Amino acid sequence: MTGKTQKRREALRAALIEAAERRIADSGFRGLTARDLAKEVGCAVGAIYTIFRDMDALAAAVNARTTARLEQAVAIALAGETDGDARRQLVLLGQTYFGFVLDNPRLWSAIFELGYRGEGDDLKPEAEHARLIGHVARPLERLLPDMEAARRLLVARSLFAAVHGIVSLGQQSRFMPVPPSEVSAQIAFIIEAFCDGAVRRRQGEREA
């Protein structure tokens, strides 16, 4: 493959991802079609499949970008937190996650509609996931310093899952919905209750 051909492929790939991201943001993953994308980008429908195995692979590339943007939003939110207050940092993380979902509801939903399937770099966002959970695990290290690292990572995932559940219920109105106006307060309540419990557990263990 010549340098010019490779550059054209890379440019088409970037254009397809950006166009797909806009369409998912506007109308959701189910509204993504090869015909519409080809028309917007100015290529043949078949050209899409020279870059991506199928439309799921293209959507998964968008999902990987969404996950990376979420991780970046969390990192930016924590950048000013320098006093080591683990409780406040965890609440800030949860509320930043909620804010990201409010700003990107369809892109966020697409992650859970499709996920990541198959093989290839676009479909393996483990690095972004690890960094995202790492932001949760670091404050937990101050709350639970005697816990094994692997166990603490599991707790970080569980705490993230609890916040995700509240956010998810705030995004729908069918099954046990949480009123959207209450989501932020409920995130703070759950995280603060967790932190209080972790502190009491440490105190109990020291006194035993």
C-alpha positions as CSV (number, residue, x, y, z in Angstrom):
1,M,0.0,0.0,0.0
2,T,1.5,3.3,-1.1
3,G,1.7,6.3,1.3
4,K,-1.0,8.2,-0.6
5,T,-3.4,5.3,-0.5
6,Q,-2.8,4.8,3.2
7,K,-3.4,8.5,3.8
8,R,-6.7,8.3,1.9
9,R,-7.8,5.3,3.9
10,E,-6.9,7.1,7.1
11,A,-8.8,10.2,6.1
12,L,-11.8,8.2,5.1
13,R,-11.7,6.3,8.3
14,A,-11.6,9.5,10.4
15,A,-14.4,11.0,8.3
16,L,-16.6,7.9,8.8
17,I,-16.1,7.9,12.5
18,E,-16.8,11.5,12.9
19,A,-20.0,11.3,10.7
20,A,-21.1,8.2,12.6
21,E,-20.6,9.9,15.9
22,R,-22.7,12.9,14.8
23,R,-25.5,10.6,13.6
24,I,-25.5,8.5,16.8
25,A,-25.5,11.7,18.9
26,D,-28.5,13.0,16.9
27,S,-30.6,9.8,16.4
28,G,-29.0,6.9,18.3
29,F,-27.2,3.8,17.2
30,R,-30.3,2.3,15.5
31,G,-30.5,5.2,13.2
32,L,-27.0,4.6,11.8
33,T,-27.0,3.3,8.1
34,A,-24.3,2.8,5.6
35,R,-26.2,4.6,2.9
36,D,-26.6,7.8,4.9
37,L,-23.0,7.8,6.0
38,A,-21.7,7.2,2.5
39,K,-23.8,10.1,1.2
40,E,-22.6,12.4,4.0
41,V,-18.9,11.5,3.6
42,G,-19.0,11.4,-0.2
43,C,-17.9,7.8,-0.8
44,A,-19.5,4.6,-2.2
45,V,-21.3,2.4,0.3
46,G,-18.8,-0.4,-0.5
47,A,-15.9,1.9,0.5
48,I,-17.1,1.8,4.1
49,Y,-16.5,-2.0,4.2
50,T,-12.9,-1.6,3.0
51,I,-12.3,0.3,6.3
52,F,-14.6,-1.5,8.7
53,R,-15.7,-5.1,8.8
54,D,-19.3,-4.1,9.3
55,M,-21.4,-1.2,10.8
56,D,-21.1,-2.7,14.3
57,A,-17.3,-2.3,14.0
58,L,-17.7,1.4,13.0
59,A,-20.1,2.0,15.8
60,A,-17.7,0.3,18.2
61,A,-15.0,2.7,17.1
62,V,-17.4,5.6,18.0
63,N,-18.0,3.9,21.4
64,A,-14.2,3.7,22.0
65,R,-14.0,7.5,21.4
66,T,-17.0,8.1,23.8
67,T,-15.3,6.1,26.5
68,A,-12.0,8.0,26.0
69,R,-13.9,11.3,26.2
70,L,-15.6,10.2,29.4
71,E,-12.3,9.3,31.0
72,Q,-10.9,12.7,29.9
73,A,-13.8,14.5,31.5
74,V,-13.2,12.7,34.7
75,A,-9.5,13.5,34.7
76,I,-10.2,17.2,34.0
77,A,-12.7,17.3,36.9
78,L,-10.2,15.8,39.3
79,A,-7.3,18.0,38.2
80,G,-8.1,20.7,40.7
81,E,-8.6,18.3,43.6
82,T,-5.3,18.3,45.4
83,D,-6.2,18.1,49.1
84,G,-6.7,14.4,49.2
85,D,-10.4,14.4,50.3
86,A,-11.4,11.0,49.0
87,R,-15.1,11.4,49.8
88,R,-15.4,14.6,47.9
89,Q,-13.4,13.2,44.9
90,L,-15.6,10.2,44.7
91,V,-18.8,12.3,44.7
92,L,-17.2,14.6,42.1
93,L,-16.5,11.5,39.9
94,G,-20.0,10.3,40.2
95,Q,-21.5,13.6,39.3
96,T,-19.1,14.2,36.5
97,Y,-20.3,10.8,35.0
98,F,-23.9,12.0,35.4
99,G,-23.1,15.3,33.7
100,F,-21.4,13.5,30.8
101,V,-24.4,11.3,30.3
102,L,-26.7,14.3,30.3
103,D,-24.6,16.0,27.6
104,N,-24.2,12.8,25.5
105,P,-27.3,10.6,26.1
106,R,-27.4,8.8,22.8
107,L,-23.6,8.3,22.5
108,W,-23.6,6.9,26.1
109,S,-26.6,4.6,25.4
110,A,-24.8,3.3,22.3
111,I,-22.0,1.8,24.4
112,F,-24.5,-0.4,26.2
113,E,-26.6,-1.2,23.1
114,L,-23.6,-2.5,21.2
115,G,-20.6,-2.7,23.4
116,Y,-17.4,-3.9,21.8
117,R,-17.5,-6.9,19.5
118,G,-14.9,-8.8,17.5
119,E,-11.2,-8.2,17.2
120,G,-9.2,-5.1,16.4
121,D,-7.9,-2.1,18.2
122,D,-11.2,-0.1,17.7
123,L,-13.0,-2.8,19.6
124,K,-10.7,-3.1,22.6
125,P,-11.1,-0.1,24.9
126,E,-9.5,-1.7,27.9
127,A,-7.0,1.1,28.4
128,E,-9.8,3.7,28.7
129,H,-11.7,1.4,31.0
130,A,-8.6,0.9,33.2
131,R,-7.9,4.6,33.4
132,L,-11.6,5.3,34.2
133,I,-11.7,2.7,37.0
134,G,-8.3,3.9,38.2
135,H,-9.8,7.3,39.0
136,V,-12.2,5.5,41.3
137,A,-9.6,3.2,42.8
138,R,-7.2,6.0,43.9
139,P,-9.5,7.7,46.4
140,L,-10.5,4.3,47.7
141,E,-6.8,3.6,48.4
142,R,-7.0,6.3,51.0
143,L,-10.2,5.0,52.5
144,L,-9.2,1.4,52.4
145,P,-5.4,1.4,52.6
146,D,-5.2,-2.1,54.2
147,M,-7.3,-3.8,51.5
148,E,-5.5,-5.8,48.8
149,A,-5.2,-3.9,45.5
150,A,-7.1,-6.5,43.5
151,R,-9.9,-6.5,46.0
152,R,-9.9,-2.7,46.1
153,L,-10.2,-2.6,42.3
154,L,-13.3,-4.9,42.5
155,V,-14.8,-2.5,45.0
156,A,-14.1,0.4,42.6
157,R,-15.9,-1.4,39.9
158,S,-18.8,-2.1,42.2
159,L,-19.1,1.5,43.3
160,F,-19.0,2.6,39.6
161,A,-21.7,0.1,38.9
162,A,-23.9,1.5,41.7
163,V,-23.5,5.0,40.3
164,H,-24.2,3.8,36.8
165,G,-27.4,2.1,38.0
166,I,-28.7,5.4,39.5
167,V,-27.8,7.3,36.3
168,S,-29.4,4.6,34.1
169,L,-32.7,4.8,36.1
170,G,-32.6,8.5,35.8
171,Q,-32.4,8.2,32.0
172,Q,-35.6,6.1,31.6
173,S,-39.2,6.3,32.9
174,R,-40.3,2.7,32.7
175,F,-38.8,0.6,35.5
176,M,-38.3,2.1,38.9
177,P,-37.2,5.5,37.5
178,V,-35.2,8.0,39.6
179,P,-36.5,11.5,38.9
180,P,-33.7,13.3,36.9
181,S,-33.7,16.2,39.3
182,E,-32.8,13.8,42.1
183,V,-30.1,11.8,40.4
184,S,-27.2,14.1,41.4
185,A,-28.3,14.1,45.1
186,Q,-28.8,10.3,45.1
187,I,-25.3,9.8,43.7
188,A,-23.9,11.9,46.5
189,F,-26.0,10.0,49.1
190,I,-24.9,6.6,47.9
191,I,-21.2,7.5,47.7
192,E,-21.1,9.3,51.0
193,A,-22.9,6.4,52.7
194,F,-20.3,4.1,51.2
195,C,-17.4,6.3,52.4
196,D,-18.9,6.6,55.9
197,G,-19.2,2.8,56.1
198,A,-15.6,2.3,54.9
199,V,-14.3,4.7,57.6
200,R,-16.4,2.9,60.3
201,R,-15.1,-0.4,59.2
202,R,-11.5,0.8,59.4
203,Q,-12.1,2.2,62.9
204,G,-13.7,-1.1,64.0
205,E,-10.8,-3.1,62.7
206,R,-8.3,-0.9,64.5
207,E,-10.1,-1.2,67.8
208,A,-10.6,-5.0,67.5
